[in-house]
């Protein structure tokens, strides 16, 4: 891995609006609670792939539902 690709400044998963970080973190915690995953503030590298996937899947499900309601 090149030094540039590991640099946090060049990360492709950063948010364009810095203020959105807190909102996304709250959204992630809410989704985790809904699927019964004990998510902590900070490092969560001890989650299983199944747990992490269920949180991400719940987030996508809620985003799709929100978009469909706005139509």
One Martini backbone bead per residue (centre of mass of N, CA, C, O) as a GRO file, in nm:
protein
   71
    1UNK     BB    1   0.097   0.036   0.023
    2UNK     BB    2   0.076   0.349  -0.008
    3UNK     BB    3   0.117   0.639   0.158
    4UNK     BB    4  -0.123   0.792   0.033
    5UNK     BB    5  -0.355   0.573   0.083
    6UNK     BB    6  -0.305   0.589   0.412
    7UNK     BB    7  -0.398   0.872   0.415
    8UNK     BB    8  -0.654   1.040   0.565
    9UNK     BB    9  -0.680   1.283   0.362
   10UNK     BB   10  -0.726   1.054   0.109
   11UNK     BB   11  -0.985   0.946   0.186
   12UNK     BB   12  -1.289   0.810   0.046
   13UNK     BB   13  -1.464   0.813   0.344
   14UNK     BB   14  -1.507   1.102   0.367
   15UNK     BB   15  -1.665   1.382   0.461
   16UNK     BB   16  -1.767   1.682   0.316
   17UNK     BB   17  -1.916   1.741   0.597
   18UNK     BB   18  -1.802   1.766   0.908
   19UNK     BB   19  -2.084   1.786   1.067
   20UNK     BB   20  -2.182   1.490   0.979
   21UNK     BB   21  -2.037   1.298   1.173
   22UNK     BB   22  -2.232   1.304   1.418
   23UNK     BB   23  -2.484   1.209   1.266
   24UNK     BB   24  -2.364   0.937   1.168
   25UNK     BB   25  -2.302   0.826   1.449
   26UNK     BB   26  -2.595   0.825   1.550
   27UNK     BB   27  -2.707   0.647   1.324
   28UNK     BB   28  -2.527   0.401   1.386
   29UNK     BB   29  -2.622   0.358   1.679
   30UNK     BB   30  -2.919   0.315   1.611
   31UNK     BB   31  -2.882   0.071   1.423
   32UNK     BB   32  -2.739  -0.110   1.629
   33UNK     BB   33  -2.971  -0.121   1.835
   34UNK     BB   34  -3.185  -0.249   1.639
   35UNK     BB   35  -2.979  -0.520   1.598
   36UNK     BB   36  -2.807  -0.578   1.874
   37UNK     BB   37  -2.543  -0.396   1.875
   38UNK     BB   38  -2.247  -0.325   2.061
   39UNK     BB   39  -2.172  -0.002   2.030
   40UNK     BB   40  -1.893   0.208   2.043
   41UNK     BB   41  -1.704   0.451   2.112
   42UNK     BB   42  -1.488   0.417   1.867
   43UNK     BB   43  -1.353   0.124   1.881
   44UNK     BB   44  -1.480  -0.182   1.669
   45UNK     BB   45  -1.281  -0.436   1.590
   46UNK     BB   46  -1.445  -0.671   1.759
   47UNK     BB   47  -1.630  -0.719   1.547
   48UNK     BB   48  -1.806  -0.891   1.351
   49UNK     BB   49  -1.901  -0.924   1.034
   50UNK     BB   50  -2.197  -0.961   1.098
   51UNK     BB   51  -2.235  -0.710   1.274
   52UNK     BB   52  -2.134  -0.495   1.076
   53UNK     BB   53  -2.333  -0.574   0.847
   54UNK     BB   54  -2.597  -0.517   1.006
   55UNK     BB   55  -2.550  -0.219   1.042
   56UNK     BB   56  -2.517  -0.138   0.745
   57UNK     BB   57  -2.787  -0.258   0.649
   58UNK     BB   58  -2.967  -0.080   0.831
   59UNK     BB   59  -2.879   0.188   0.714
   60UNK     BB   60  -2.972   0.136   0.426
   61UNK     BB   61  -3.266   0.077   0.486
   62UNK     BB   62  -3.327   0.360   0.610
   63UNK     BB   63  -3.249   0.525   0.358
   64UNK     BB   64  -3.453   0.402   0.164
   65UNK     BB   65  -3.707   0.468   0.325
   66UNK     BB   66  -3.663   0.775   0.320
   67UNK     BB   67  -3.667   0.809   0.015
   68UNK     BB   68  -3.948   0.685  -0.039
   69UNK     BB   69  -4.105   0.899   0.133
   70UNK     BB   70  -4.005   1.149  -0.055
   71UNK     BB   71  -4.176   1.064  -0.326
   0.00000   0.00000   0.00000
